Amino acid sequence: MFHILLGAVSLVAVIWFIVSYNQLVALKHNISKAWSNIDVLLKQRHDELPKLVETCRQHMQFEQTTLEKVMQARSAVFAAREAHDIPALGNAENLLRSGLGQLFAVVEAYPELKANETLQHLQSRITGLENAIADRREFYNESVNVNNVRIEQFPDIVVARLMNFQPAPLLKFSVAEKRDVDIRDLFNGS
């Protein structure tokens, strides 16, 4: 009788271990999928930015520093994306958003550029990509949070430690990005 009871307890423990392991693997892959969704959108935006900058460059001879800021931030986002460096990506994204905000504010001073159909299309496309990136970033952070909580909770922590599941980093927002935008700063900045 003792051997049957011991066998039943062992079988339950093995089944629990397998189920917990498989659930943790699914969470890990959800994070990868969420990151891939962000990565695709970042790549699309990366490809659109040079078109935007070139369109603006043709009309804005005296605003080169604003255009250079956008391109430098674009490079930083690309490097962080390629390295899968989530904290660096968050910082680079903040720089890019700031640069794009300044660029779009400066465009207001150039009526012929503001009316340019190509610019309007690119502005719309980039704004759409920005919104999609924000949505995907929210999904990514939620996936990371679920994973990180599960690998710290008992009894899943046992499986997580035995199988070396690691917490994933959140894609964080800067304090500046969470504040309301002061439009006057955008017009007064370079």
N, C-alpha and C positions, 0 to 999 in steps of 0.2 A: 504494500500500500504506500509506503514512504517513497519508493522508487517511482511509482506512478505520479504521486504528488510533485516530486522533484522534477520529473520529466515534463509535467504540465506547466509548472512555474518556469522552467527553462524555455519551453516552447513559446510561452507568452512573452518572455523577455526578448527572445530572438525576433519574434514578430514585431514587438514594439520597436526594437532597434532598427529593423529594416524599414518600417513605416516612417519613423522619425528621420532616418537618413534620407529616404526618398523625398520627404517633404522639405528638408533643408537643401537638397540638391535642386529641387524645383524653385525655391526662393533664390538661390544663387543664380540660376539661369534667368529668372525674371529680372534680376539686376542687369545681367548682360544684355537681355533684350531691350530693357529700358535705355541702357547706355547706347545701344546700336541705333535706336530711334533718334536719340539726340545727335549722335554722330552723323547720321544721314542729313539731318536738317542743318547742322553746322557746316557740313561740306557744301550743301546747296547755297547757303548764305555766303560761304567763303568764295564760291565761284561767281556770285552776283556782285560782290563789293567792288572788284576792279572795274566793272562796267559802270557802276554808279560813280566811282571816283573819276573815271575818264570822262564821263558825260559832264560832270561838274567842272573838271579841269579845263574843258574847252570854253567855259563861260566865266570862270572865277580865277582870273589871273593873280589876284592879290590875296588869295585865301589858301595858299599852299600849305601852311602849317596845319590847318584843319584837315586837309586831305592827307597829309603825311601822318597825322595822329591816327586817322582811321586805318591807314594801311599798316602802320606799326602794330596797332591793336589786332588787326586781322592776322598778322604774322604770329603774334603771341597766342592767339586762340588756336591757330593751326598747330603750333608747336606743342601746346598743352594737350590738344586733342590727339595728336599722333602719339604722344607719350602716355596717354591715358592718365594724366596727372590731374585729378579732379580738383584739388585745391588751386592749382595754377590756372586751370580752366575758369574757375569762378572769378579769380582776379582779372584774367584777360577779358572775360565777358564784360565785366564792369567797365574796363577801359574802352572796349569797343562800343558799348551802349552809350557811354559818355561822348565818345567821338562822333557817333552817328547823330546823337542829339544836337551837338554843336553844328554838325554839317547841315542837318535839316533846318536849323534855326538860321544859319547863314544863307541858305538857299532863298529864304524869304526876301533878302535884300537884292535879289537878281530876278526881276520880273520875267525876262525872256527865258531864263533857266527854269523858273517855277512853272512856266507855261509849256515847257518842253515835254512832248509826249513820252519820249524815252525815259526821262527822269521820273515822270509821274508813274510810269509802269514799274520802273525799278524800285521806287519808293514804296509802292503798293506791295510789290513782291517781297521786299525785305521786311516790311512791317508784318506781312502775313507769316513770314518765316520766324520773325521774332516772337510772335504770338504762339506759334506752334512749338518753338523751343521752350517757351515758358510753360506750356502745358506738359510737354514731355519731361521737363525738369521736375515738375511737380510729381509726375508718375514715377520717375527715377527715385526721387527722395522718399516717396512712400514705399517703394520696393526695398530700398536700403533700410528704412526704419523697421519694416516688418522683419527683414532678415536679422538685423542687429538685435532686436528684441528677442526673437526666437532663439538665437544662439546663446543668449544670456539667461534664459528662463530654464528653471528646472522642470522637467527632466531632460529637455533637449540639450542643455549645456553638456551633459555627459557625452552624448553622441558628437556634438560640435567639437569638443576638445579632443576626443579620441580620433576623430576623422579630420582634424585641423581646419575646421571652418573658421574663417576670419571675418571680422566686421568690415563693412564697406564704407568708404567716406561719402558723406553727404555733399551735394553740390550746393555750396553756401552762397547766400546773398550778402553783399556788402551793406554796411550801415547806410552808405550814401545812396545805394539803389533802393532802399526801403523808404527813404525820405521823399516827401513831395518835391517835385522839381520846381525850382525858381526860374521861371522863363526869362527874367531879366538877366540872370547869370549866364544863360545860354547866349543871349544877344551881346553881352558885354565881354564874354570870354573869347579867346582867340582860337 
